[in-house]
Structure formats: C-alpha cells, structure tokens
C-alpha cells in the first residue's frame, strides 16, 4: 500500500513538473539570458526610470514594490520605496523586500550591481534599448512577462502611427545639421548609435556627431565651428538663453543655429529615457523645429 501511495505521489509530482514546463514562458532579455516566467510577477523592482515608466504605461505600476530615487514619473512612482539610485543599490533593503523579479538596464545600471544581484539569487531581466525599435522590444517583453501582449500591441500601434505622421511631415523639410548636447562641460554630444539620435533621424536632421563611433563623443569647441550646426538642442537648466551659451562659447556667435535662433532646450527627464514617452519627446522637438 505504501508503495502504491509513493508511486501515486511521484506521478503527481511528474505531472506538476510537466504542467510547469508547458505553462512557463522563457523570455530572452537584451543580454541574451533566458528568463523563465512560471507565473505573473506580483512584486517587482525597477532600477531605472525608463523601466518604471514602461510598467506604468502598461498598467502594471501596482506591481512595483520599489524603484530608484530618479524614478519620478508618473507622479505615483515617487511614492514607491527607494532602494538606491542608478549606480548604487541597498542590497539589504532588496533582500528584505523579496521581489519576484528585478528589472535593470545596461546603460543606466552597473555591471557590478548586476553581478551582485545574481549572486544573491535574484531573478533579473536586463533591458538595453538602443533605438525606437529597442524601446518597443522592451515594452513587448514586459507585456509577455505580465501576459498583456494585446494591450502592448495596441499602444505600440498608436506610437507607430504618431511616429510615421511626424516622419512624413518632416520629410518635406530641408535636412538641417543638428547637434544634440548631452553635457556642456565637457562638450559631449549624442552619437549615431544612441536612441537619442532617433529624435534627429525622425525629424529629418543630420547629426553632426554621426561620424564618431562613440555613443557620446566629446567634441572640441573648434570642431563645432567647422560643422556649423543649423540646430542646437541642449538640456534645460544648463543655460538661461542663447546669450548664456555665447558666454561659454563666444566664438559660436556666427553659427547658423545662433544666427537663426534655433537653439532649443529640452527636458532631460523626457528626452534621455528610452521609454514610453519617446513619442511625446519627438512631438515636442518637431513642434520646436516648426516654430510652434
């Protein structure tokens, strides 16, 4: 009798394993790691602002039990428990929270943080969107994890329609040269291999830094004189107006962008996060270029 009971229990266990294998999803993150999802995560941690925004856009913000001090959008994200910033993490706090899954990025978070979290036994999904298509991939991956692909596809279709509308409108315009400033000291620009370059591409602008193999190359002020950009885009708060820019770089007074007043300030929280507000940022820039 005992043997029959043991065999029965063993059969049930095998059946459970079989069902687990059938029901579980295996999703590859942007590092190529296979992440096995056997059930929808109920307790997740996001270690970058763009990832926090993606989950809220997908309608899964309530699953976030903690994020970073930089996660300030949407407003509800500010109320989540903070487990550090982009570069440092409170591991003890994370252990105490016992998340089902941790989302992190390649550019925003450090390799050391990733390796430490792995050693602690956490399940981790790493995102690395390098362009608009990468943003959509991450959003679809998140939707797969939370079993909400139809919703994500609907949102992405709306993004695509807006992007296509902008591309068509800008295609008829003259192709101007633009520099997208990331930092003024040192003078660092967004290169062609960044998602930021997508703003320029979709707005029919030529990136003056597209000849550099670096993601964020540092330029000499004289190089800018040679390139003579028609448009200058820089993070707000760095200068008050064009005169402030000329105080830093007086030799730029004859640049086309300066002479035509085509110097535009942008919100870094909006433009430097490869997430669901990409289209909103793109619309903002195109309106600026159109003088609206």
C-alpha positions as semicolon CSV with decimal commas, in nm:
position;residue;x (nm);y (nm);z (nm)
1;X;0,000;0,000;0,000
2;X;0,280;0,236;0,088
3;X;0,450;0,163;-0,244
4;X;0,128;0,243;-0,434
5;X;0,091;0,568;-0,241
6;X;0,451;0,664;-0,316
7;X;0,404;0,584;-0,684
8;X;0,088;0,793;-0,693
9;X;0,262;1,092;-0,530
10;X;0,557;1,051;-0,767
11;X;0,318;1,053;-1,064
12;X;0,150;1,369;-0,935
13;X;0,491;1,534;-0,895
14;X;0,589;1,441;-1,251
15;X;0,259;1,574;-1,381
16;X;0,312;1,900;-1,196
17;X;0,657;1,936;-1,349
18;X;0,517;1,867;-1,692
19;X;0,249;2,131;-1,645
20;X;0,512;2,376;-1,520
21;X;0,719;2,323;-1,832
22;X;0,416;2,373;-2,054
23;X;0,288;2,682;-1,875
24;X;0,620;2,858;-1,811
25;X;0,740;3,124;-2,056
26;X;1,103;3,162;-2,148
27;X;1,187;3,518;-2,250
28;X;1,531;3,638;-2,360
29;X;1,643;3,968;-2,215
30;X;1,875;4,207;-2,401
31;X;2,182;4,026;-2,272
32;X;2,055;3,707;-2,433
33;X;1,979;3,545;-2,098
34;X;1,674;3,321;-2,083
35;X;1,434;3,426;-1,809
36;X;1,180;3,161;-1,708
37;X;0,845;3,304;-1,603
38;X;0,615;3,044;-1,449
39;X;0,361;3,293;-1,316
40;X;0,292;3,664;-1,343
41;X;0,526;3,853;-1,106
42;X;0,343;4,028;-0,824
43;X;0,640;4,200;-0,662
44;X;0,892;4,369;-0,892
45;X;1,170;4,624;-0,855
46;X;1,270;4,868;-1,131
47;X;1,624;5,005;-1,115
48;X;1,590;5,270;-1,386
49;X;1,334;5,546;-1,454
50;X;1,251;5,436;-1,810
51;X;1,165;5,086;-1,686
52;X;0,940;5,229;-1,416
53;X;0,763;5,437;-1,681
54;X;0,717;5,132;-1,905
55;X;0,544;4,931;-1,635
56;X;0,311;5,218;-1,551
57;X;0,234;5,269;-1,921
58;X;0,147;4,901;-1,944
59;X;-0,084;4,935;-1,643
60;X;0,137;4,727;-1,413
61;X;0,264;5,004;-1,187
62;X;0,091;4,849;-0,888
63;X;0,332;4,553;-0,914
64;X;0,630;4,780;-0,843
65;X;0,728;4,749;-0,477
66;X;1,045;4,959;-0,510
67;X;1,241;5,169;-0,756
68;X;1,515;5,436;-0,757
69;X;1,537;5,796;-0,641
70;X;1,538;5,901;-1,008
71;X;1,202;5,736;-1,076
72;X;0,982;6,047;-1,071
73;X;0,731;5,980;-1,349
74;X;0,442;5,927;-1,338
75;X;0,385;6,104;-1,004
76;X;0,285;5,774;-0,840
77;X;0,638;5,647;-0,899
78;X;0,769;5,892;-0,640
79;X;0,574;5,715;-0,367
80;X;0,739;5,378;-0,417
81;X;1,004;5,251;-0,174
82;X;1,351;5,364;-0,286
83;X;1,634;5,111;-0,298
84;X;1,908;5,340;-0,430
85;X;1,995;5,538;-0,740
86;X;2,120;5,423;-1,080
87;X;2,472;5,347;-0,959
88;X;2,426;5,215;-0,607
89;X;2,174;4,977;-0,455
90;X;2,078;4,899;-0,096
91;X;2,114;4,520;-0,112
92;X;1,989;4,460;0,241
93;X;1,672;4,651;0,164
94;X;1,623;4,449;-0,155
95;X;1,666;4,120;0,030
96;X;1,405;4,227;0,281
97;X;1,158;4,312;0,004
98;X;1,188;3,967;-0,161
99;X;1,097;4,073;-0,516
100;X;0,985;3,814;-0,772
101;X;1,174;3,994;-1,047
102;X;1,418;4,285;-1,083
103;X;1,433;4,499;-1,397
104;X;1,756;4,682;-1,477
105;X;1,939;4,839;-1,773
106;X;2,279;4,814;-1,938
107;X;2,347;5,187;-1,971
108;X;2,188;5,305;-1,650
109;X;2,296;5,040;-1,401
110;X;2,642;4,898;-1,337
111;X;2,783;4,555;-1,418
112;X;2,885;4,524;-1,053
113;X;2,527;4,571;-0,939
114;X;2,408;4,309;-1,186
115;X;2,667;4,053;-1,075
116;X;2,598;4,115;-0,705
117;X;2,223;4,070;-0,755
118;X;2,283;3,745;-0,941
119;X;2,497;3,613;-0,656
120;X;2,219;3,700;-0,414
121;X;1,989;3,475;-0,615
122;X;1,755;3,735;-0,762
123;X;1,579;3,680;-1,093
124;X;1,683;3,966;-1,320
125;X;1,565;4,097;-1,656
126;X;1,810;4,333;-1,831
127;X;1,693;4,587;-2,086
128;X;1,914;4,771;-2,336
129;X;1,704;4,972;-2,585
130;X;1,939;5,144;-2,831
131;X;1,674;5,289;-3,061
132;X;1,299;5,318;-3,112
133;X;1,274;4,952;-3,213
134;X;1,459;4,861;-2,892
135;X;1,210;5,057;-2,687
136;X;0,926;4,865;-2,849
137;X;1,104;4,534;-2,789
138;X;1,142;4,603;-2,418
139;X;0,777;4,707;-2,395
140;X;0,670;4,385;-2,569
141;X;0,898;4,179;-2,343
142;X;0,738;4,336;-2,037
143;X;0,394;4,263;-2,181
144;X;0,490;3,897;-2,229
145;X;0,604;3,876;-1,869
146;X;0,276;4,021;-1,745
147;X;0,062;3,835;-2,001
148;X;-0,067;4,157;-2,157
149;X;0,061;4,144;-2,516
150;X;-0,263;4,260;-2,680
151;X;-0,262;4,577;-2,471
152;X;0,104;4,645;-2,553
153;X;0,047;4,589;-2,926
154;X;-0,237;4,840;-2,920
155;X;-0,019;5,103;-2,751
156;X;0,272;5,039;-2,989
157;X;0,044;5,071;-3,292
158;X;-0,053;5,415;-3,167
159;X;0,315;5,507;-3,122
160;X;0,392;5,390;-3,475
161;X;0,113;5,599;-3,625
162;X;0,237;5,911;-3,446
163;X;0,600;5,849;-3,547
164;X;0,504;5,788;-3,910
165;X;0,299;6,108;-3,916
166;X;0,597;6,307;-3,788
167;X;0,838;6,144;-4,033
168;X;0,611;6,230;-4,325
169;X;0,573;6,590;-4,212
170;X;0,947;6,638;-4,164
171;X;1,048;6,457;-4,483
172;X;0,940;6,756;-4,691
173;X;1,166;6,990;-4,492
174;X;1,526;7,072;-4,575
175;X;1,772;6,840;-4,399
176;X;1,939;7,058;-4,139
177;X;2,252;6,977;-3,936
178;X;2,191;6,939;-3,565
179;X;2,394;6,881;-3,251
180;X;2,229;6,718;-2,953
181;X;2,420;6,830;-2,645
182;X;2,435;6,590;-2,353
183;X;2,685;6,791;-2,149
184;X;2,842;7,137;-2,191
185;X;3,145;7,067;-1,974
186;X;3,293;6,864;-2,127
187;X;3,117;6,929;-2,457
188;X;2,955;6,588;-2,509
189;X;2,713;6,510;-2,789
190;X;2,478;6,222;-2,858
191;X;2,626;5,997;-3,127
192;X;2,458;5,798;-3,403
193;X;2,442;5,474;-3,200
194;X;2,215;5,614;-2,929
195;X;1,838;5,616;-2,906
196;X;1,865;5,997;-2,874
197;X;1,982;6,002;-3,237
198;X;1,640;5,865;-3,332
199;X;1,487;6,205;-3,249
200;X;1,714;6,366;-3,506
201;X;1,660;6,094;-3,766
202;X;1,282;6,101;-3,741
203;X;1,282;6,481;-3,758
204;X;1,493;6,470;-4,077
205;X;1,801;6,621;-3,910
206;X;2,161;6,525;-3,977
207;X;2,358;6,455;-3,660
208;X;2,691;6,641;-3,665
209;X;2,831;6,362;-3,442
210;X;2,733;6,076;-3,672
211;X;3,091;6,023;-3,789
212;X;3,204;5,923;-3,440
213;X;3,198;5,555;-3,341
214;X;3,137;5,655;-2,977
215;X;2,792;5,670;-2,826
216;X;2,858;6,001;-2,655
217;X;3,168;6,162;-2,810
218;X;3,339;6,466;-2,662
219;X;3,392;6,745;-2,917
220;X;3,631;7,038;-2,922
221;X;3,469;7,377;-2,948
222;X;3,658;7,441;-3,273
223;X;3,507;7,127;-3,426
224;X;3,164;7,277;-3,381
225;X;3,273;7,582;-3,579
226;X;3,368;7,356;-3,870
227;X;3,045;7,158;-3,851
228;X;2,838;7,475;-3,818
229;X;2,511;7,318;-3,698
230;X;2,179;7,470;-3,803
231;X;2,012;7,345;-3,485
232;X;2,141;7,311;-3,129
233;X;1,948;7,101;-2,876
234;X;2,055;7,102;-2,513
235;X;1,917;7,004;-2,171
236;X;1,726;7,279;-1,993
237;X;1,885;7,434;-1,688
238;X;2,233;7,438;-1,837
239;X;2,199;7,794;-1,966
240;X;1,929;8,059;-1,939
241;X;1,927;8,166;-2,305
242;X;2,143;8,195;-2,617
243;X;2,346;8,473;-2,458
244;X;2,435;8,231;-2,181
245;X;2,561;7,983;-2,440
246;X;2,774;8,254;-2,602
247;X;2,932;8,335;-2,267
248;X;3,066;7,981;-2,263
249;X;3,148;7,968;-2,633
250;X;3,179;8,327;-2,766
251;X;3,331;8,202;-3,091
252;X;2,998;8,036;-3,177
253;X;2,829;8,369;-3,249
254;X;2,837;8,306;-3,625
255;X;2,694;7,954;-3,614
256;X;2,379;7,912;-3,823
257;X;2,190;7,791;-3,516
258;X;2,280;8,105;-3,322
259;X;2,202;8,345;-3,607
260;X;1,860;8,192;-3,670
261;X;1,775;8,145;-3,303
262;X;1,748;7,768;-3,348
263;X;1,869;7,678;-3,001
264;X;1,617;7,460;-2,819
265;X;1,611;7,350;-2,459
266;X;1,462;7,013;-2,376
267;X;1,361;6,835;-2,055
268;X;1,631;6,569;-1,992
269;X;1,386;6,350;-1,798
270;X;1,169;6,338;-2,108
271;X;1,437;6,302;-2,376
272;X;1,703;6,087;-2,211
273;X;1,478;5,798;-2,108
274;X;1,424;5,526;-2,370
275;X;1,069;5,455;-2,268
276;X;0,700;5,513;-2,345
277;X;0,737;5,893;-2,362
278;X;0,972;5,871;-2,663
279;X;0,692;5,979;-2,897
280;X;0,596;6,269;-2,670
281;X;0,956;6,391;-2,679
282;X;0,967;6,353;-3,057
283;X;0,648;6,557;-3,095
284;X;0,791;6,831;-2,870
285;X;1,107;6,860;-3,079
286;X;0,923;6,867;-3,410
287;X;0,695;7,143;-3,286
288;X;1,002;7,344;-3,183
289;X;1,154;7,294;-3,528
290;X;0,828;7,408;-3,687
291;X;0,821;7,721;-3,473
292;X;0,511;7,616;-3,283
